[in-house]
Amino acid sequence: MAGTRRDFTAGSPAKEMLLFAIPLIGTMILQNLYTTADLVIVGRYVGDSALAAVGATASISTMVLMLIAGATEGMSVIIAQFYGAKDYEKVRRTVTNSLYLIAGMALVFGVLGAMFAKPLLMLIHVTPENGVLESATAYLRIIFLGEVATSLYNMANSLSRALGDSLTPLIVLVVCSIMNVLLNFVFVARLGMGVEGVAYATILATICSAAVSWVLMLKKNPVVRFGRKDMKIDRSILILTAKIGVPSAMKSSTTAIGNILLQNLVNSFGMLVMAGYNAGIQLERLIANPPGGITQAMQVFAGQNVGAGQQKRVKKGFAAGFCIITIYCIFSAIVLVVGGKFLIGLFSADADSAMMDIGYAYLVTAAFSTYFCGMAWLTKSTLIGAGDASAGLYISVIEILVRVVVSYILAWYTPLGYLGIFIATPISYVASGIYGLVCFRGGKWMKKRFVE
């Protein structure tokens, strides 16, 4: 019955993490391809203004999603530790109580987001130039109204990973991605629905994926098949979820607010910079962020081993993750620099668009930040998985604070202009990565075990 579930408390740390991380890496790539397909299709079939509109909404929609992700992360850490301790009754209680919390938050934030979509976009100076503001508003409202489905989909995937199953989320995402691309072509290329068509395609694919994810997760993981007695509200579980989830939500919201401030700064440089920046970010996520699969694996690895009282084993896992990330980051940096111009060209039908030069400039600076980004993520995931959510919060605060402050200084007070925003990225990862390593070596996380 173990099937695809993985027990990280035994075996070679490097082997176990790699086997678990490979589907996660595939999942991350597909998730980013999912969004990249949206931008490529809308950019090529509608134009640069539509590309700018869809990209401009990302910081706001992500802010809400990341707030809800705080509760999801709290659930994942708790379940990983209870699972490592073999306390399956509390695993089931955590699932049901988290479901109430996450679905409720998604409903409230989704309705409020749809109501205030346009004022929020105006707040970050999304320009009315070429209809960008109106298109972005229409897109964002649809995305917000589908927030419950998105959150339930993410919750099912996080739950599967916390139990050691990283393969099922990948399989579901393959189907979801294919459906999304096909619907994009139908709604945008054939029916001419523009950015609204992209939004409808995304939500329809997500609803189907959420339903399939929950059915498969419950079928493959009998330890979480909750009954009537597991559905009662458990104050101790809610308090524990809050203990981990609130710092995680604060971490996520801090990052999201920082991204909004950065998007606001980017928007001040006009539509082409908006389009180039958003295309560059999407390619960076697609090519440079697969080490996030290793860091997600490390979070589950740390959670299960701390739950089992095997803190020393966490250090071995950390060392293995460090080596894997280093090797991949060298590869991704080469791809970004050598193939960046070609990849940016996929986002526009106009070969002479200034957007392409702007996007490539971002990719070159991103190539220098991939390694430091991986180190910051690895330390943050390890500390959070061990139960030290506060340290994870501080790492995120340092990262986004340095990035925002340096971006505004370089963009406003030096001749670099918008290039200063790009250069601030590697600087922020160096600062947060150093702090994370200091926290990890300090060893306070070794005392954060909260299961009996």
C-alpha positions as CSV (number, residue, x, y, z in Angstrom):
1,M,0.0,0.0,0.0
2,A,3.0,2.3,0.4
3,G,3.0,2.6,-3.4
4,T,4.4,6.0,-4.2
5,R,4.7,7.2,-0.6
6,R,8.3,7.6,0.5
7,D,9.7,7.2,4.0
8,F,12.7,9.6,4.4
9,T,13.7,8.3,7.8
10,A,15.7,5.4,6.2
11,G,18.0,4.9,3.2
12,S,20.5,7.1,1.4
13,P,19.5,10.8,1.8
14,A,20.8,11.7,-1.6
15,K,19.1,8.8,-3.4
16,E,15.8,9.2,-1.5
17,M,15.7,13.0,-2.1
18,L,16.5,12.7,-5.8
19,L,13.9,10.0,-6.4
20,F,11.3,12.2,-4.6
21,A,12.5,15.4,-6.2
22,I,12.5,14.3,-9.9
23,P,8.6,14.3,-10.1
24,L,8.6,17.6,-8.1
25,I,11.0,19.1,-10.7
26,G,8.8,17.8,-13.5
27,T,5.8,19.4,-11.7
28,M,7.6,22.8,-11.3
29,I,8.6,22.8,-15.0
30,L,5.0,21.9,-16.1
31,Q,3.5,24.5,-13.8
32,N,5.8,27.1,-15.3
33,L,5.1,25.8,-18.8
34,Y,1.4,26.2,-17.9
35,T,1.8,29.9,-17.3
36,T,4.4,30.3,-20.1
37,A,1.9,28.9,-22.5
38,D,-0.6,31.5,-21.4
39,L,1.8,34.3,-22.0
40,V,3.2,33.0,-25.3
41,I,-0.3,32.5,-26.8
42,V,-1.6,35.8,-25.7
43,G,1.6,37.6,-26.7
44,R,1.7,36.1,-30.2
45,Y,-2.1,36.1,-31.0
46,V,-3.1,39.3,-29.2
47,G,0.0,41.4,-28.9
48,D,2.5,43.0,-26.5
49,S,-0.2,45.0,-24.7
50,A,-2.0,41.7,-23.8
51,L,1.3,40.2,-22.7
52,A,1.8,43.1,-20.4
53,A,-1.8,42.9,-19.1
54,V,-1.6,39.2,-18.1
55,G,1.9,39.6,-16.6
56,A,0.8,42.7,-14.6
57,T,-1.8,40.7,-12.7
58,A,0.7,38.1,-11.4
59,S,1.9,40.0,-8.4
60,I,-1.6,40.6,-7.1
61,S,-3.1,37.1,-7.8
62,T,0.1,35.6,-6.3
63,M,-0.3,37.7,-3.2
64,V,-3.6,36.1,-2.3
65,L,-2.5,32.6,-3.3
66,M,0.6,32.9,-1.1
67,L,-1.4,34.0,1.9
68,I,-3.5,30.9,1.6
69,A,-0.3,28.9,0.9
70,G,0.9,29.8,4.4
71,A,-1.9,27.7,5.9
72,T,-1.1,25.0,3.3
73,E,2.5,25.0,4.3
74,G,1.6,24.8,8.0
75,M,-0.5,21.8,7.2
76,S,2.3,20.1,5.2
77,V,4.9,20.5,8.0
78,I,2.5,19.2,10.7
79,I,1.5,16.2,8.5
80,A,5.1,15.4,7.7
81,Q,6.1,15.3,11.3
82,F,3.0,13.3,12.4
83,Y,3.6,10.9,9.5
84,G,7.2,10.5,10.5
85,A,6.1,9.7,14.1
86,K,3.5,7.2,12.7
87,D,0.6,9.1,14.4
88,Y,-2.0,8.6,11.6
89,E,-5.0,9.7,13.6
90,K,-3.6,13.2,13.9
91,V,-2.6,13.2,10.2
92,R,-6.3,12.8,9.4
93,R,-7.4,15.4,11.9
94,T,-4.9,17.8,10.4
95,V,-6.3,17.2,6.9
96,T,-9.9,18.0,7.8
97,N,-9.2,21.0,9.9
98,S,-6.9,22.4,7.3
99,L,-9.5,21.8,4.6
100,Y,-12.0,24.0,6.6
101,L,-9.4,26.8,7.0
102,I,-8.0,26.8,3.5
103,A,-11.4,26.6,1.6
104,G,-12.8,29.4,3.8
105,M,-9.8,31.7,3.2
106,A,-9.9,31.1,-0.5
107,L,-13.6,31.9,-0.7
108,V,-13.2,35.2,1.2
109,F,-10.1,36.4,-0.6
110,G,-11.5,35.3,-4.0
111,V,-14.7,37.4,-3.6
112,L,-12.8,40.4,-2.2
113,G,-10.2,40.2,-4.9
114,A,-12.8,40.1,-7.7
115,M,-14.5,43.1,-6.2
116,F,-11.4,45.2,-5.9
117,A,-9.4,44.0,-8.9
118,K,-9.3,47.3,-10.8
119,P,-8.4,49.5,-7.8
120,L,-5.6,47.1,-7.0
121,L,-4.2,47.2,-10.5
122,M,-4.4,51.0,-10.5
123,L,-2.6,51.1,-7.2
124,I,0.4,49.5,-8.8
125,H,0.2,51.9,-11.8
126,V,-1.0,49.4,-14.4
127,T,-1.2,51.7,-17.4
128,P,-4.4,52.3,-19.4
129,E,-2.1,52.5,-22.5
130,N,-3.5,50.3,-25.3
131,G,-6.2,48.9,-23.1
132,V,-3.8,47.2,-20.7
133,L,-5.7,48.2,-17.5
134,E,-9.1,47.0,-18.8
135,S,-7.7,43.7,-20.1
136,A,-5.8,43.1,-16.8
137,T,-8.9,43.8,-14.8
138,A,-11.0,41.3,-16.7
139,Y,-8.4,38.6,-16.4
140,L,-7.8,39.2,-12.7
141,R,-11.5,39.0,-11.8
142,I,-11.9,35.6,-13.4
143,I,-8.7,34.3,-11.8
144,F,-9.9,35.5,-8.3
145,L,-13.3,33.8,-8.8
146,G,-11.5,30.5,-9.3
147,E,-9.4,30.9,-6.2
148,V,-11.2,28.1,-4.3
149,A,-10.4,25.5,-7.0
150,T,-6.8,26.7,-7.2
151,S,-6.3,26.4,-3.4
152,L,-7.9,23.0,-3.2
153,Y,-5.7,21.8,-6.0
154,N,-2.6,23.1,-4.3
155,M,-3.7,21.6,-1.0
156,A,-4.1,18.1,-2.5
157,N,-0.7,18.3,-4.0
158,S,1.0,19.6,-0.8
159,L,-0.7,16.8,1.1
160,S,0.5,14.2,-1.3
161,R,4.1,15.5,-1.0
162,A,4.0,15.7,2.8
163,L,3.1,11.9,2.7
164,G,6.1,11.2,0.4
165,D,4.1,11.0,-2.9
166,S,5.5,13.4,-5.4
167,L,4.5,11.3,-8.5
168,T,0.7,11.7,-8.4
169,P,0.8,15.6,-8.5
170,L,3.0,15.3,-11.6
171,I,0.7,13.0,-13.4
172,V,-2.3,15.2,-12.7
173,L,-0.4,18.3,-13.8
174,V,0.5,16.7,-17.2
175,V,-3.2,16.2,-17.9
176,C,-4.0,19.7,-16.6
177,S,-1.3,21.4,-18.7
178,I,-2.4,19.7,-21.9
179,M,-6.0,20.7,-21.2
180,N,-4.9,24.3,-20.5
181,V,-2.9,24.6,-23.7
182,L,-5.7,23.2,-25.8
183,L,-8.3,25.4,-24.2
184,N,-6.0,28.4,-24.7
185,F,-5.8,27.7,-28.4
186,V,-9.6,27.3,-28.7
187,F,-10.5,30.4,-26.6
188,V,-7.8,32.7,-27.8
189,A,-6.5,31.6,-31.2
190,R,-9.9,30.3,-32.6
191,L,-12.6,32.2,-30.7
192,G,-10.7,35.5,-30.3
193,M,-11.6,35.8,-26.6
194,G,-8.3,37.6,-25.8
195,V,-7.0,37.7,-22.2
196,E,-10.4,36.6,-20.8
197,G,-10.0,33.4,-22.8
198,V,-6.7,32.7,-21.1
199,A,-8.3,33.1,-17.7
200,Y,-11.2,30.9,-18.5
201,A,-8.9,28.2,-19.8
202,T,-6.8,28.3,-16.7
203,I,-9.8,28.1,-14.3
204,L,-11.5,25.2,-16.2
205,A,-8.3,23.2,-16.2
206,T,-7.7,23.9,-12.5
207,I,-11.2,22.8,-11.5
208,C,-10.8,19.5,-13.3
209,S,-7.3,19.0,-11.8
210,A,-8.5,19.8,-8.2
211,A,-11.2,17.1,-8.5
212,V,-8.8,14.5,-9.9
213,S,-6.1,15.3,-7.4
214,W,-8.3,14.8,-4.4
215,V,-9.8,11.5,-5.7
216,L,-6.3,10.1,-6.4
217,M,-4.8,11.3,-3.2
218,L,-7.5,9.7,-1.0
219,K,-7.4,6.5,-3.1
220,K,-3.6,6.1,-2.9
221,N,-3.2,7.2,0.7
222,P,-5.4,5.3,3.1
223,V,-3.9,7.1,6.1
224,V,-5.8,10.3,5.2
225,R,-9.2,8.8,4.5
226,F,-11.0,10.6,7.2
227,G,-14.3,9.4,8.8
228,R,-17.0,11.3,10.7
229,K,-14.9,11.3,14.0
230,D,-12.0,13.0,12.2
231,M,-14.2,15.8,10.9
232,K,-14.7,17.6,14.3
233,I,-12.9,20.9,14.8
234,D,-9.8,20.2,16.8
235,R,-8.5,23.3,18.6
236,S,-5.1,21.8,19.3
237,I,-4.6,21.1,15.6
238,L,-5.8,24.5,14.6
239,I,-3.4,26.2,17.1
240,L,-0.5,24.1,15.8
241,T,-1.4,24.9,12.2
242,A,-1.5,28.6,13.2
243,K,1.9,28.3,14.9
244,I,3.5,27.1,11.7
245,G,1.0,28.7,9.2
246,V,1.0,32.3,10.5
247,P,4.8,32.8,10.1
248,S,4.6,31.0,6.7
249,A,1.7,33.3,5.7
250,M,3.6,36.3,6.9
251,K,6.6,35.0,4.9
252,S,4.5,34.6,1.8
253,S,2.6,37.9,2.2
254,T,5.9,39.7,2.7
255,T,7.2,38.2,-0.5
256,A,4.0,39.0,-2.3
257,I,3.9,42.6,-1.1
258,G,7.5,43.0,-2.2
259,N,6.7,41.6,-5.6
260,I,3.8,44.1,-5.9
261,L,6.2,47.0,-5.1
262,L,8.6,45.7,-7.7
263,Q,5.9,45.4,-10.3
264,N,4.8,48.9,-9.5
265,L,8.4,50.1,-10.1
266,V,8.6,48.1,-13.4
267,N,5.2,49.5,-14.6
268,S,6.6,53.0,-14.2
269,F,8.9,52.4,-17.1
270,G,6.1,51.6,-19.6
271,M,4.4,48.8,-21.4
272,L,7.5,47.4,-23.2
273,V,9.5,47.1,-19.9
274,M,6.4,45.4,-18.3
275,A,6.2,42.9,-21.1
276,G,10.0,42.2,-21.2
277,Y,10.2,41.9,-17.4
278,N,7.3,39.5,-17.2
279,A,8.5,37.3,-20.1
280,G,12.0,37.2,-18.5
281,I,10.6,36.2,-15.1
282,Q,8.6,33.4,-16.6
283,L,11.6,32.0,-18.4
284,E,13.7,32.3,-15.3
285,R,11.1,30.3,-13.4
286,L,10.9,27.7,-16.1
287,I,14.7,27.2,-16.5
288,A,16.4,28.3,-13.3
289,N,13.9,27.2,-10.7
290,P,13.8,23.4,-10.9
291,P,16.1,23.2,-7.9
292,G,13.0,24.2,-6.1
293,G,12.0,20.5,-6.4
294,I,15.1,19.7,-4.3
295,T,14.2,22.3,-1.7
296,Q,10.6,21.0,-1.5
297,A,12.0,17.5,-1.0
298,M,14.3,18.8,1.7
299,Q,11.3,20.4,3.5
300,V,9.5,17.0,3.7
301,F,12.8,15.2,4.4
302,A,13.5,17.5,7.4
303,G,9.9,17.3,8.6
304,Q,9.8,13.5,8.6
305,N,13.2,13.1,10.2
306,V,12.7,15.7,12.9
307,G,9.4,14.0,13.6
308,A,11.2,10.7,14.0
309,G,13.9,12.3,16.2
310,Q,16.7,11.9,13.6
311,Q,18.0,15.5,13.5
312,K,21.5,14.4,12.5
313,R,20.1,12.8,9.4
314,V,18.7,16.2,8.3
315,K,22.3,17.5,8.0
316,K,23.2,14.7,5.6
317,G,20.1,15.6,3.5
318,F,21.1,19.2,3.5
319,A,24.6,18.4,2.2
320,A,23.2,16.2,-0.5
321,G,20.8,19.0,-1.6
322,F,23.6,21.5,-1.6
323,C,25.6,19.4,-4.1
324,I,22.7,18.7,-6.4
325,I,21.6,22.4,-6.6
326,T,25.2,23.5,-7.4
327,I,25.5,21.2,-10.4
328,Y,22.1,22.2,-11.8
329,C,22.6,25.9,-11.4
330,I,25.7,25.8,-13.6
331,F,23.7,24.2,-16.3
332,S,20.8,26.7,-16.0
333,A,23.0,29.7,-16.1
334,I,24.5,28.6,-19.4
335,V,21.1,28.0,-20.9
336,L,19.9,31.5,-19.8
337,V,22.9,33.3,-21.3
338,V,23.3,31.3,-24.5
339,G,19.7,30.6,-25.4
340,G,18.0,33.6,-23.8
341,K,17.5,35.6,-26.9
342,F,15.8,32.8,-28.8
343,L,13.6,32.0,-25.8
344,I,12.5,35.6,-25.4
345,G,11.6,35.7,-29.1
346,L,8.9,33.1,-28.5
347,F,6.8,35.7,-26.7
348,S,6.4,38.1,-29.5
349,A,5.4,38.0,-33.2
350,D,7.5,41.2,-33.7
351,A,11.1,40.2,-34.2
352,D,12.2,43.9,-33.7
353,S,10.3,44.5,-30.5
354,A,12.3,46.3,-27.8
355,M,10.6,44.0,-25.4
356,M,13.0,41.2,-26.5
357,D,16.2,43.1,-25.6
358,I,14.7,44.0,-22.2
359,G,13.7,40.4,-21.5
360,Y,17.1,39.1,-22.4
361,A,18.8,41.7,-20.1
362,Y,16.8,40.2,-17.3
363,L,17.8,36.7,-18.1
364,V,21.5,37.5,-18.1
365,T,21.2,38.9,-14.5
366,A,19.0,36.0,-13.5
367,A,21.8,33.6,-14.6
368,F,24.1,35.0,-11.9
369,S,21.4,34.7,-9.2
370,T,20.4,31.0,-9.7
371,Y,23.0,29.5,-7.4
372,F,22.3,32.0,-4.6
373,C,18.6,31.6,-5.0
374,G,19.0,27.8,-4.6
375,M,21.0,28.2,-1.4
376,A,18.5,30.6,0.1
377,W,15.6,28.3,-0.8
378,L,17.4,25.2,0.6
379,T,18.1,26.7,4.0
380,K,14.6,28.2,4.2
381,S,12.9,24.9,3.4
382,T,15.1,22.9,5.8
383,L,14.3,25.2,8.7
384,I,10.6,25.3,7.9
385,G,10.4,21.5,7.6
386,A,12.1,21.2,11.0
387,G,9.4,23.4,12.5
388,D,11.4,26.7,12.7
389,A,8.9,28.7,10.7
390,S,10.1,32.0,12.2
391,A,13.6,31.6,10.6
392,G,12.0,30.9,7.3
393,L,10.0,34.1,7.7
394,Y,13.2,36.1,8.4
395,I,15.0,34.7,5.4
396,S,12.1,35.8,3.2
397,V,11.9,39.2,4.8
398,I,15.6,39.8,4.2
399,E,15.4,38.6,0.6
400,I,12.5,40.8,-0.4
401,L,13.5,43.8,1.6
402,V,17.0,43.9,0.1
403,R,15.5,43.4,-3.4
404,V,13.0,46.2,-3.1
405,V,15.3,48.7,-1.5
406,V,18.2,48.1,-3.9
407,S,15.8,48.1,-6.9
408,Y,14.4,51.5,-6.0
409,I,17.8,52.9,-5.3
410,L,19.4,51.7,-8.5
411,A,16.4,52.5,-10.7
412,W,15.8,56.0,-9.3
413,Y,19.2,57.3,-8.3
414,T,21.6,55.8,-10.8
415,P,21.8,55.8,-14.7
416,L,20.9,52.1,-14.7
417,G,17.1,52.7,-14.7
418,Y,15.1,49.6,-15.0
419,L,18.3,47.5,-15.2
420,G,18.8,48.3,-11.5
421,I,15.7,46.2,-10.8
422,F,17.3,43.2,-12.5
423,I,20.6,43.6,-10.7
424,A,19.0,43.8,-7.3
425,T,17.8,40.1,-7.6
426,P,21.2,38.4,-7.2
427,I,22.1,40.8,-4.4
428,S,19.0,39.9,-2.4
429,Y,19.6,36.2,-2.7
430,V,23.2,36.5,-1.5
431,A,22.0,38.4,1.6
432,S,19.2,36.0,2.5
433,G,21.3,32.9,1.7
434,I,24.0,34.0,4.1
435,Y,21.5,34.6,6.9
436,G,19.9,31.2,6.2
437,L,23.2,29.4,6.4
438,V,24.0,31.1,9.7
439,C,20.6,30.0,11.1
440,F,21.1,26.4,9.9
441,R,24.6,26.2,11.4
442,G,23.3,27.7,14.7
443,G,21.3,24.5,15.2
444,K,18.2,26.0,17.0
445,W,16.0,24.1,14.5
446,M,17.1,20.8,16.1
447,K,14.9,21.6,19.1
448,K,11.8,22.5,17.2
449,R,10.2,18.9,17.2
450,F,6.6,19.2,18.3
451,V,5.4,15.6,18.2
452,E,5.6,13.1,21.0
